[in-house]
Amino acid sequence: MRVKESRGLSFVIVSAVYVLAVVFGYFVFNSVPGHILKRLFIADVAATVLVFIFSCIFGNASVYDPYWSVQPIVILAPFAFSSSSASKTFLLAMIVLWGTRLTANWAYTFHGLDHQDWRYSQLREQTGWLYPFVNLAGIHMFPTLVVYACITPAVFVMTEDPQFSILCLAGFAISTGAVVLQLIADAQMQKYRADRKTPFMEEGLWKYSMHPNYLGEILMWWGVAIYSICLLGFRWYLILGAVLNNLMFLFISIPMADRRQSRKPGYEEYRQGKNHLVPIRLKRQ
């Protein structure tokens, strides 16, 4: 059996890549002087480059897919464990809950290294000889930078360790609610895919929203931003990650998914009455 066709061996390989990335990132972090945000940023970029190298070796950009959910936990957990407090504990619980769900969903849908996300294959076809640059900058580095911006508020909470405030539970509720929303949307989608009888998913949350999972991802990081602002006071950079993440989904992820769906017969009828994100029924035009 070829290694890339074995789901089990592919899991082992991807896991080994991430162990190496964590070790390498930790080494870089401890080797770079300066402010902690600078050190984390350089270590994050270095770990991403390492994952990119292995994605090239295996000819599959989906090696990067777990990075999105693993990175925040790896970066934030050591801060929380170094000295515990209510502010840190609630924040870490939000991040771990989100990361565990997203990683579990990736693992459930992971078929092996012979399968690559359709978006990456589409980009490879569209960009030709420029694909290696698109792969590094667009598929690997851009999401890393967005998620780094998203966790920046959490880093400030972890390092400044402000006194717990009951107000920050508003952010906690938004983020945990977002995880529940994603969990329900994922379960409904997996059930549909297991017995696909119609060209479009129109059950549960997906009956009213075209992308309820994306809504959950957007709300997650707004929850983190609000949680941090309630503890630290408003600082413009505390919402930067949530804004960038919002824009990424609105102008990149959602349009790409919609273009793919639009190739199926009946798309115009399918989208009538549905909101792109919020699961509410709109009046049919």
C-alpha positions as CSV (number, residue, x, y, z in Angstrom):
1,M,0.0,0.0,0.0
2,R,1.3,3.4,-0.9
3,V,1.9,5.6,2.1
4,K,-0.2,8.5,0.9
5,E,-3.2,6.2,0.3
6,S,-3.1,4.9,3.9
7,R,-5.2,7.1,6.2
8,G,-3.5,5.7,9.3
9,L,0.1,6.3,8.0
10,S,-1.0,9.7,6.8
11,F,-2.2,10.6,10.3
12,V,1.2,9.5,11.7
13,I,3.1,11.6,9.2
14,V,1.0,14.7,9.7
15,S,1.3,14.3,13.5
16,A,5.0,14.0,13.2
17,V,5.2,17.1,11.1
18,Y,3.4,19.1,13.8
19,V,5.5,17.7,16.6
20,L,8.6,18.9,14.6
21,A,6.9,22.3,14.0
22,V,6.2,22.8,17.7
23,V,9.7,21.9,18.6
24,F,11.2,24.1,15.9
25,G,8.9,27.0,16.9
26,Y,9.8,26.6,20.5
27,F,13.5,26.7,19.6
28,V,13.1,29.8,17.5
29,F,11.0,31.5,20.2
30,N,13.8,31.0,22.7
31,S,16.5,32.1,20.3
32,V,15.0,35.4,19.3
33,P,15.4,38.5,21.6
34,G,12.9,41.2,22.0
35,H,9.2,41.7,22.9
36,I,7.2,38.5,23.5
37,L,4.8,39.3,20.6
38,K,7.8,39.7,18.2
39,R,9.2,36.4,19.4
40,L,5.9,34.6,19.1
41,F,5.4,36.0,15.6
42,I,8.8,34.9,14.3
43,A,8.4,31.5,15.9
44,D,4.9,31.2,14.3
45,V,6.2,32.1,10.9
46,A,9.1,29.7,11.2
47,A,6.8,26.8,12.2
48,T,4.5,27.7,9.2
49,V,7.5,27.6,6.8
50,L,8.5,24.1,8.2
51,V,4.9,22.9,7.6
52,F,5.0,24.4,4.1
53,I,8.2,22.5,3.3
54,F,6.6,19.2,4.3
55,S,3.5,20.1,2.3
56,C,5.7,20.5,-0.8
57,I,7.5,17.2,0.0
58,F,4.2,15.3,0.1
59,G,2.7,17.4,-2.7
60,N,-0.3,18.2,-0.6
61,A,-1.1,21.7,0.8
62,S,-3.7,20.1,3.1
63,V,-0.8,19.2,5.4
64,Y,-1.3,22.8,6.7
65,D,-5.0,22.3,7.5
66,P,-4.7,21.4,11.2
67,Y,-2.4,24.4,11.8
68,W,-5.3,26.8,12.0
69,S,-6.7,25.0,15.1
70,V,-3.5,23.7,16.7
71,Q,-1.5,27.0,16.7
72,P,-3.6,28.9,19.3
73,I,-3.5,26.1,21.8
74,V,0.2,25.6,21.4
75,I,0.9,29.3,21.8
76,L,-1.5,30.1,24.7
77,A,-1.4,27.0,26.9
78,P,2.1,27.5,28.3
79,F,1.1,31.0,29.5
80,A,-2.0,29.8,31.2
81,F,-0.2,26.9,32.9
82,S,2.7,29.1,34.1
83,S,0.4,30.8,36.6
84,S,-3.3,30.2,36.8
85,S,-6.1,32.8,37.3
86,A,-9.8,33.0,36.5
87,S,-9.1,35.3,33.6
88,K,-6.6,32.9,32.0
89,T,-8.6,29.8,32.8
90,F,-11.8,31.0,31.1
91,L,-9.9,32.2,28.1
92,L,-7.9,29.0,27.7
93,A,-11.1,27.0,28.1
94,M,-12.6,29.0,25.1
95,I,-9.6,28.4,22.9
96,V,-9.2,24.7,23.8
97,L,-12.9,24.0,23.2
98,W,-12.7,25.7,19.9
99,G,-9.4,24.1,18.8
100,T,-10.5,20.6,19.9
101,R,-13.7,20.8,18.0
102,L,-12.1,22.1,14.8
103,T,-9.2,19.6,15.0
104,A,-11.6,16.7,15.6
105,N,-13.7,17.8,12.5
106,W,-10.5,17.9,10.5
107,A,-9.5,14.4,11.7
108,Y,-13.0,13.1,10.9
109,T,-12.9,14.4,7.3
110,F,-9.2,13.6,6.7
111,H,-8.9,10.9,4.0
112,G,-5.1,10.7,3.7
113,L,-2.3,12.5,2.0
114,D,-3.6,11.5,-1.4
115,H,-6.5,13.9,-0.9
116,Q,-6.2,17.7,-1.0
117,D,-8.7,20.4,-0.2
118,W,-10.6,21.3,-3.4
119,R,-9.7,25.0,-2.9
120,Y,-6.0,24.3,-3.1
121,S,-6.3,22.2,-6.2
122,Q,-8.4,25.0,-7.8
123,L,-5.7,27.5,-6.9
124,R,-3.0,25.2,-8.4
125,E,-5.0,25.0,-11.7
126,Q,-5.6,28.7,-11.8
127,T,-2.1,29.9,-11.0
128,G,0.1,27.4,-12.8
129,W,3.8,28.1,-12.4
130,L,3.0,30.7,-9.7
131,Y,1.4,28.1,-7.5
132,P,4.4,27.5,-5.2
133,F,4.4,31.2,-4.3
134,V,0.6,31.2,-3.9
135,N,0.9,28.1,-1.8
136,L,3.4,29.7,0.6
137,A,1.8,33.2,0.8
138,G,-1.9,32.5,0.4
139,I,-2.5,28.9,1.7
140,H,0.1,28.8,4.5
141,M,1.2,32.3,5.5
142,F,-1.9,34.4,5.2
143,P,-4.1,32.2,7.5
144,T,-1.2,32.0,10.0
145,L,-1.1,35.8,10.1
146,V,-4.8,36.1,10.5
147,V,-5.0,33.6,13.3
148,Y,-1.9,35.2,15.0
149,A,-3.8,38.5,14.9
150,C,-6.9,36.8,16.3
151,I,-5.0,35.4,19.3
152,T,-3.1,38.6,20.0
153,P,-5.8,39.8,22.4
154,A,-5.5,36.5,24.3
155,V,-1.7,36.9,24.5
156,F,-2.2,40.3,26.2
157,V,-4.6,38.7,28.7
158,M,-2.2,35.9,29.4
159,T,0.8,38.2,29.9
160,E,-0.9,41.0,31.8
161,D,-3.2,38.7,33.7
162,P,-5.8,41.3,34.6
163,Q,-8.3,40.8,37.4
164,F,-11.3,38.8,36.5
165,S,-14.4,40.7,35.6
166,I,-17.9,39.4,35.3
167,L,-18.4,41.5,32.2
168,C,-15.9,39.3,30.3
169,L,-18.4,36.4,30.5
170,A,-20.2,38.1,27.6
171,G,-17.2,37.3,25.4
172,F,-17.0,33.8,26.9
173,A,-20.7,33.2,26.0
174,I,-20.2,34.4,22.4
175,S,-17.2,32.1,21.8
176,T,-18.7,29.1,23.5
177,G,-22.0,29.6,21.6
178,A,-20.0,29.9,18.4
179,V,-18.3,26.5,19.1
180,V,-21.7,24.9,19.8
181,L,-23.0,26.4,16.5
182,Q,-20.1,25.0,14.6
183,L,-20.5,21.6,16.3
184,I,-24.2,21.4,15.3
185,A,-23.4,22.6,11.7
186,D,-20.6,20.1,11.3
187,A,-22.7,17.2,12.6
188,Q,-25.6,18.0,10.3
189,M,-23.2,18.4,7.3
190,Q,-21.5,15.0,8.0
191,K,-24.8,13.3,8.2
192,Y,-25.8,14.8,4.9
193,R,-22.5,13.8,3.2
194,A,-22.8,10.2,4.5
195,D,-26.1,9.8,2.6
196,R,-26.1,12.5,0.0
197,K,-29.5,12.5,-1.7
198,T,-29.7,16.1,-2.9
199,P,-27.2,18.4,-4.6
200,F,-27.4,20.9,-1.7
201,M,-27.6,20.6,2.1
202,E,-30.9,22.1,3.2
203,E,-31.5,20.6,6.6
204,G,-31.1,22.0,10.1
205,L,-29.1,25.2,10.3
206,W,-28.2,24.8,6.6
207,K,-31.9,25.2,5.7
208,Y,-31.7,28.9,6.6
209,S,-27.9,29.7,6.3
210,M,-25.6,28.9,3.5
211,H,-22.5,29.0,5.8
212,P,-23.5,28.5,9.5
213,N,-20.0,27.0,10.2
214,Y,-18.3,30.2,8.9
215,L,-20.6,32.3,11.1
216,G,-19.4,30.2,14.1
217,E,-15.7,30.9,13.1
218,I,-16.4,34.6,12.8
219,L,-18.2,34.8,16.2
220,M,-15.5,32.8,17.9
221,W,-12.8,35.5,17.5
222,W,-15.2,38.4,18.1
223,G,-15.9,36.6,21.4
224,V,-12.2,36.5,22.2
225,A,-11.8,40.2,21.3
226,I,-14.8,41.2,23.5
227,Y,-13.5,39.0,26.4
228,S,-10.1,40.8,26.2
229,I,-11.6,44.3,25.9
230,C,-13.8,43.7,29.0
231,L,-10.6,42.9,30.9
232,L,-8.1,45.3,29.4
233,G,-10.2,48.2,28.1
234,F,-10.5,49.1,24.5
235,R,-7.4,49.0,22.4
236,W,-7.7,49.1,18.6
237,Y,-5.4,46.1,18.1
238,L,-7.6,43.9,20.2
239,I,-10.2,43.8,17.5
240,L,-7.8,43.7,14.5
241,G,-7.7,39.9,14.3
242,A,-11.5,39.6,14.5
243,V,-11.9,42.2,11.7
244,L,-9.3,40.5,9.5
245,N,-10.9,37.1,10.1
246,N,-14.3,38.6,9.3
247,L,-13.1,40.1,6.0
248,M,-11.3,36.9,5.0
249,F,-14.5,34.9,5.2
250,L,-16.7,37.6,3.6
251,F,-14.3,38.3,0.7
252,I,-12.4,35.0,0.2
253,S,-13.8,31.9,1.8
254,I,-17.5,32.5,1.2
255,P,-17.1,33.7,-2.5
256,M,-15.0,30.6,-3.3
257,A,-17.5,28.3,-1.8
258,D,-20.4,30.0,-3.5
259,R,-18.7,29.9,-6.9
260,R,-18.2,26.2,-6.5
261,Q,-21.8,25.6,-5.5
262,S,-23.1,27.8,-8.3
263,R,-21.9,25.2,-10.9
264,K,-24.5,22.8,-9.7
265,P,-28.0,22.8,-11.3
266,G,-30.6,24.5,-9.2
267,Y,-28.3,26.8,-7.4
268,E,-30.4,29.9,-7.9
269,E,-33.4,28.2,-6.4
270,Y,-31.3,26.8,-3.5
271,R,-30.0,30.2,-2.5
272,Q,-33.4,32.0,-2.5
273,G,-34.5,32.8,1.0
274,K,-31.3,31.9,2.7
275,N,-28.9,34.2,4.5
276,H,-25.2,33.8,3.8
277,L,-24.3,33.6,7.4
278,V,-27.1,34.1,10.0
279,P,-29.5,31.1,10.1
280,I,-32.7,33.1,9.6
281,R,-35.3,32.6,6.8
282,L,-35.4,35.5,4.4
283,K,-38.4,36.4,2.2
284,R,-38.1,34.8,-1.2
285,Q,-37.8,37.2,-4.0
